[in-house]
Amino acid sequence: MKNYFGIFVVIILLVVLGAIGIASINSAPSYSQNDQNKPVAFVQQKEANLGEMKIEDTKYYDFKISNKGKSDLLLSQISTSCDCTFAKIIKKDGAESPNLTMHSTNSWKTYLKPNESATLRITYKPSIMPVEGPIDRFATVSTNDPNNPKLEFKVSTVVSK
């Protein structure tokens, strides 16, 4: 009986340690705000005006996200404020995320190495949810930069028939 209990304890211990190992592989390291080796998300521009649009038009704007830190910068949980607005990350090596929107349930993520940058393309397609007049749409990107855990971008336009 004692033998079975010992085997049972060992199996439970292995399962718990395996789960901890898998969790650590799938998560980015966390950094404190004062950590000299942390990633640093840098965005020079967070807002853009798309100009005037017709409802049937589609326009996009490319924002640049850079890593000015000393560790890899995680970009994840990309979302928009409306299903008529799409956001995607385009890396210099050609890798890109799918178009992500307000209701995307995608676990896509990528890392930017120190001094690397990527493009965040925000596309607005008013015909999906036709409205007229001045419009602001937003996209957010989560990061592992402790000083900038969520980056928010805005595109503005005026839509007419």
Phi and psi restraints in degrees (value plus and minus 20) as a CYANA .aco file:
   2 LYS   PHI     -82.7   -42.7
   2 LYS   PSI     -55.0   -15.0
   3 ASN   PHI     -81.4   -41.4
   3 ASN   PSI     -64.7   -24.7
   4 TYR   PHI     -84.9   -44.9
   4 TYR   PSI     -58.8   -18.8
   5 PHE   PHI     -84.2   -44.2
   5 PHE   PSI     -62.8   -22.8
   6 GLY   PHI     -82.8   -42.8
   6 GLY   PSI     -63.3   -23.3
   7 ILE   PHI     -83.5   -43.5
   7 ILE   PSI     -63.0   -23.0
   8 PHE   PHI     -79.9   -39.9
   8 PHE   PSI     -64.8   -24.8
   9 VAL   PHI     -82.9   -42.9
   9 VAL   PSI     -62.8   -22.8
  10 VAL   PHI     -83.2   -43.2
  10 VAL   PSI     -63.2   -23.2
  11 ILE   PHI     -83.2   -43.2
  11 ILE   PSI     -65.3   -25.3
  12 ILE   PHI     -80.8   -40.8
  12 ILE   PSI     -63.6   -23.6
  13 LEU   PHI     -81.7   -41.7
  13 LEU   PSI     -62.9   -22.9
  14 LEU   PHI     -84.2   -44.2
  14 LEU   PSI     -61.1   -21.1
  15 VAL   PHI     -83.1   -43.1
  15 VAL   PSI     -65.5   -25.5
  16 VAL   PHI     -83.2   -43.2
  16 VAL   PSI     -67.1   -27.1
  17 LEU   PHI     -83.5   -43.5
  17 LEU   PSI     -58.1   -18.1
  18 GLY   PHI     -83.6   -43.6
  18 GLY   PSI     -62.2   -22.2
  19 ALA   PHI     -83.8   -43.8
  19 ALA   PSI     -60.2   -20.2
  20 ILE   PHI     -84.4   -44.4
  20 ILE   PSI     -62.0   -22.0
  21 GLY   PHI     -83.2   -43.2
  21 GLY   PSI     -63.6   -23.6
  22 ILE   PHI     -84.6   -44.6
  22 ILE   PSI     -62.1   -22.1
  23 ALA   PHI     -82.2   -42.2
  23 ALA   PSI     -59.2   -19.2
  24 SER   PHI     -92.1   -52.1
  24 SER   PSI     -49.9    -9.9
  25 ILE   PHI     -88.5   -48.5
  25 ILE   PSI     -58.9   -18.9
  26 ASN   PHI    -106.6   -66.6
  26 ASN   PSI     -21.9    18.1
  27 SER   PHI    -139.3   -99.3
  27 SER   PSI     126.7   166.7
  28 ALA   PHI     -97.8   -57.8
  28 ALA   PSI     128.8   168.8
  29 PRO   PHI     -82.6   -42.6
  29 PRO   PSI     129.1   169.1
  30 SER   PHI    -119.7   -79.7
  30 SER   PSI     131.1   171.1
  31 TYR   PHI    -148.1  -108.1
  31 TYR   PSI     132.0   172.0
  32 SER   PHI    -108.7   -68.7
  32 SER   PSI     142.0   182.0
  33 GLN   PHI     -83.1   -43.1
  33 GLN   PSI     -45.8    -5.8
  34 ASN   PHI    -116.5   -76.5
  34 ASN   PSI     -20.0    20.0
  35 ASP   PHI     -86.0   -46.0
  35 ASP   PSI     102.4   142.4
  36 GLN   PHI     -89.7   -49.7
  36 GLN   PSI     -39.1     0.9
  37 ASN   PHI    -120.7   -80.7
  37 ASN   PSI      -8.7    31.3
  38 LYS   PHI     -92.3   -52.3
  38 LYS   PSI     138.3   178.3
  39 PRO   PHI     -93.9   -53.9
  39 PRO   PSI     132.9   172.9
  40 VAL   PHI    -151.8  -111.8
  40 VAL   PSI      90.6   130.6
  41 ALA   PHI     -97.1   -57.1
  41 ALA   PSI     107.2   147.2
  42 PHE   PHI    -144.9  -104.9
  42 PHE   PSI     106.5   146.5
  43 VAL   PHI    -152.8  -112.8
  43 VAL   PSI     100.8   140.8
  44 GLN   PHI     -99.0   -59.0
  44 GLN   PSI     -55.4   -15.4
  45 GLN   PHI    -150.7  -110.7
  45 GLN   PSI     109.7   149.7
  46 LYS   PHI    -137.5   -97.5
  46 LYS   PSI     -22.6    17.4
  47 GLU   PHI    -155.1  -115.1
  47 GLU   PSI     125.5   165.5
  48 ALA   PHI    -168.3  -128.3
  48 ALA   PSI     129.2   169.2
  49 ASN   PHI    -125.6   -85.6
  49 ASN   PSI     104.2   144.2
  50 LEU   PHI    -104.3   -64.3
  50 LEU   PSI     -22.8    17.2
  51 GLY   PHI      60.0   100.0
  51 GLY   PSI    -186.1  -146.1
  52 GLU   PHI    -102.2   -62.2
  52 GLU   PSI     126.1   166.1
  53 MET   PHI    -157.1  -117.1
  53 MET   PSI     133.2   173.2
  54 LYS   PHI    -113.1   -73.1
  54 LYS   PSI     137.3   177.3
  55 ILE   PHI     -77.5   -37.5
  55 ILE   PSI     -53.9   -13.9
  56 GLU   PHI    -102.3   -62.3
  56 GLU   PSI     -25.0    15.0
  57 ASP   PHI     -96.6   -56.6
  57 ASP   PSI     140.6   180.6
  58 THR   PHI    -153.3  -113.3
  58 THR   PSI     108.8   148.8
  59 LYS   PHI    -154.3  -114.3
  59 LYS   PSI     135.5   175.5
  60 TYR   PHI    -159.3  -119.3
  60 TYR   PSI     143.4   183.4
  61 TYR   PHI    -157.1  -117.1
  61 TYR   PSI     119.7   159.7
  62 ASP   PHI    -123.0   -83.0
  62 ASP   PSI     100.9   140.9
  63 PHE   PHI    -123.1   -83.1
  63 PHE   PSI     132.4   172.4
  64 LYS   PHI    -128.5   -88.5
  64 LYS   PSI     110.1   150.1
  65 ILE   PHI    -135.4   -95.4
  65 ILE   PSI     107.7   147.7
  66 SER   PHI    -143.0  -103.0
  66 SER   PSI     134.4   174.4
  67 ASN   PHI    -126.4   -86.4
  67 ASN   PSI      88.0   128.0
  68 LYS   PHI    -117.8   -77.8
  68 LYS   PSI     -11.2    28.8
  69 GLY   PHI    -115.3   -75.3
  69 GLY   PSI    -186.9  -146.9
  70 LYS   PHI    -128.0   -88.0
  70 LYS   PSI     -22.8    17.2
  71 SER   PHI    -147.4  -107.4
  71 SER   PSI     144.8   184.8
  72 ASP   PHI     -82.2   -42.2
  72 ASP   PSI     115.4   155.4
  73 LEU   PHI    -116.4   -76.4
  73 LEU   PSI     101.7   141.7
  74 LEU   PHI    -103.9   -63.9
  74 LEU   PSI     111.3   151.3
  75 LEU   PHI    -137.1   -97.1
  75 LEU   PSI     102.4   142.4
  76 SER   PHI    -175.3  -135.3
  76 SER   PSI     159.4   199.4
  77 GLN   PHI      27.9    67.9
  77 GLN   PSI      32.1    72.1
  78 ILE   PHI     -97.2   -57.2
  78 ILE   PSI     112.1   152.1
  79 SER   PHI    -169.5  -129.5
  79 SER   PSI     139.7   179.7
  80 THR   PHI    -145.3  -105.3
  80 THR   PSI     150.2   190.2
  81 SER   PHI    -105.6   -65.6
  81 SER   PSI     -24.0    16.0
  82 CYS   PHI    -179.6  -139.6
  82 CYS   PSI     131.1   171.1
  83 ASP   PHI     -93.8   -53.8
  83 ASP   PSI     -25.3    14.7
  84 CYS   PHI    -109.2   -69.2
  84 CYS   PSI     -19.7    20.3
  85 THR   PHI    -143.2  -103.2
  85 THR   PSI     111.1   151.1
  86 PHE   PHI    -138.0   -98.0
  86 PHE   PSI     125.6   165.6
  87 ALA   PHI    -151.7  -111.7
  87 ALA   PSI     121.3   161.3
  88 LYS   PHI    -168.3  -128.3
  88 LYS   PSI     129.6   169.6
  89 ILE   PHI    -117.2   -77.2
  89 ILE   PSI     113.0   153.0
  90 ILE   PHI    -142.6  -102.6
  90 ILE   PSI      98.6   138.6
  91 LYS   PHI    -111.7   -71.7
  91 LYS   PSI     140.1   180.1
  92 LYS   PHI     -83.4   -43.4
  92 LYS   PSI     -46.1    -6.1
  93 ASP   PHI    -101.6   -61.6
  93 ASP   PSI     -16.6    23.4
  94 GLY   PHI      76.1   116.1
  94 GLY   PSI     -33.2     6.8
  95 ALA   PHI     -87.4   -47.4
  95 ALA   PSI     120.2   160.2
  96 GLU   PHI    -167.3  -127.3
  96 GLU   PSI     134.0   174.0
  97 SER   PHI     -98.5   -58.5
  97 SER   PSI     146.2   186.2
  98 PRO   PHI     -90.2   -50.2
  98 PRO   PSI     147.1   187.1
  99 ASN   PHI     -88.0   -48.0
  99 ASN   PSI     103.9   143.9
 100 LEU   PHI    -134.7   -94.7
 100 LEU   PSI     124.3   164.3
 101 THR   PHI    -151.4  -111.4
 101 THR   PSI    -187.4  -147.4
 102 MET   PHI     -77.0   -37.0
 102 MET   PSI     -60.6   -20.6
 103 HIS   PHI    -124.3   -84.3
 103 HIS   PSI      -4.3    35.7
 104 SER   PHI     -87.4   -47.4
 104 SER   PSI     116.5   156.5
 105 THR   PHI    -137.2   -97.2
 105 THR   PSI      36.2    76.2
 106 ASN   PHI    -125.8   -85.8
 106 ASN   PSI     116.2   156.2
 107 SER   PHI    -115.6   -75.6
 107 SER   PSI       0.6    40.6
 108 TRP   PHI     -79.7   -39.7
 108 TRP   PSI     119.6   159.6
 109 LYS   PHI    -173.6  -133.6
 109 LYS   PSI     140.6   180.6
 110 THR   PHI    -169.4  -129.4
 110 THR   PSI     148.8   188.8
 111 TYR   PHI    -143.2  -103.2
 111 TYR   PSI     123.1   163.1
 112 LEU   PHI    -128.0   -88.0
 112 LEU   PSI     105.9   145.9
 113 LYS   PHI     -90.4   -50.4
 113 LYS   PSI     142.7   182.7
 114 PRO   PHI     -72.6   -32.6
 114 PRO   PSI     115.6   155.6
 115 ASN   PHI      48.7    88.7
 115 ASN   PSI      -9.3    30.7
 116 GLU   PHI    -116.1   -76.1
 116 GLU   PSI     133.0   173.0
 117 SER   PHI    -154.4  -114.4
 117 SER   PSI     144.8   184.8
 118 ALA   PHI    -165.0  -125.0
 118 ALA   PSI     145.8   185.8
 119 THR   PHI    -123.2   -83.2
 119 THR   PSI     114.4   154.4
 120 LEU   PHI    -123.3   -83.3
 120 LEU   PSI      91.2   131.2
 121 ARG   PHI    -117.0   -77.0
 121 ARG   PSI     100.1   140.1
 122 ILE   PHI    -127.8   -87.8
 122 ILE   PSI     102.0   142.0
 123 THR   PHI    -133.4   -93.4
 123 THR   PSI     112.4   152.4
 124 TYR   PHI    -136.3   -96.3
 124 TYR   PSI     108.3   148.3
 125 LYS   PHI    -148.9  -108.9
 125 LYS   PSI      70.3   110.3
 126 PRO   PHI     -81.9   -41.9
 126 PRO   PSI     -42.7    -2.7
 127 SER   PHI     -84.7   -44.7
 127 SER   PSI     -40.2    -0.2
 128 ILE   PHI     -88.3   -48.3
 128 ILE   PSI     -56.7   -16.7
 129 MET   PHI    -160.1  -120.1
 129 MET   PSI      59.6    99.6
 130 PRO   PHI     -80.1   -40.1
 130 PRO   PSI     100.3   140.3
 131 VAL   PHI    -159.5  -119.5
 131 VAL   PSI     137.3   177.3
 132 GLU   PHI    -141.9  -101.9
 132 GLU   PSI     138.2   178.2
 133 GLY   PHI      80.6   120.6
 133 GLY   PSI    -185.8  -145.8
 134 PRO   PHI     -89.3   -49.3
 134 PRO   PSI     113.1   153.1
 135 ILE   PHI    -151.9  -111.9
 135 ILE   PSI     116.6   156.6
 136 ASP   PHI    -140.6  -100.6
 136 ASP   PSI     112.8   152.8
 137 ARG   PHI    -148.9  -108.9
 137 ARG   PSI     130.2   170.2
 138 PHE   PHI    -147.1  -107.1
 138 PHE   PSI     133.0   173.0
 139 ALA   PHI    -154.5  -114.5
 139 ALA   PSI     123.8   163.8
 140 THR   PHI    -145.1  -105.1
 140 THR   PSI     129.0   169.0
 141 VAL   PHI    -154.8  -114.8
 141 VAL   PSI     106.9   146.9
 142 SER   PHI    -106.1   -66.1
 142 SER   PSI     127.8   167.8
 143 THR   PHI    -155.0  -115.0
 143 THR   PSI     151.6   191.6
 144 ASN   PHI    -121.0   -81.0
 144 ASN   PSI      -4.6    35.4
 145 ASP   PHI     -97.6   -57.6
 145 ASP   PSI      96.0   136.0
 146 PRO   PHI     -84.0   -44.0
 146 PRO   PSI     -40.4    -0.4
 147 ASN   PHI    -111.2   -71.2
 147 ASN   PSI     -35.1     4.9
 148 ASN   PHI    -160.9  -120.9
 148 ASN   PSI      45.9    85.9
 149 PRO   PHI     -89.4   -49.4
 149 PRO   PSI     -41.1    -1.1
 150 LYS   PHI    -159.9  -119.9
 150 LYS   PSI     102.2   142.2
 151 LEU   PHI    -118.5   -78.5
 151 LEU   PSI     112.6   152.6
 152 GLU   PHI    -138.9   -98.9
 152 GLU   PSI     113.2   153.2
 153 PHE   PHI    -142.0  -102.0
 153 PHE   PSI     129.3   169.3
 154 LYS   PHI    -153.0  -113.0
 154 LYS   PSI     114.4   154.4
 155 VAL   PHI    -137.7   -97.7
 155 VAL   PSI     120.2   160.2
 156 SER   PHI    -142.9  -102.9
 156 SER   PSI     133.2   173.2
 157 THR   PHI    -181.6  -141.6
 157 THR   PSI     150.8   190.8
 158 VAL   PHI    -143.1  -103.1
 158 VAL   PSI     100.4   140.4
 159 VAL   PHI    -123.2   -83.2
 159 VAL   PSI     115.5   155.5
 160 SER   PHI    -154.5  -114.5
 160 SER   PSI     144.9   184.9
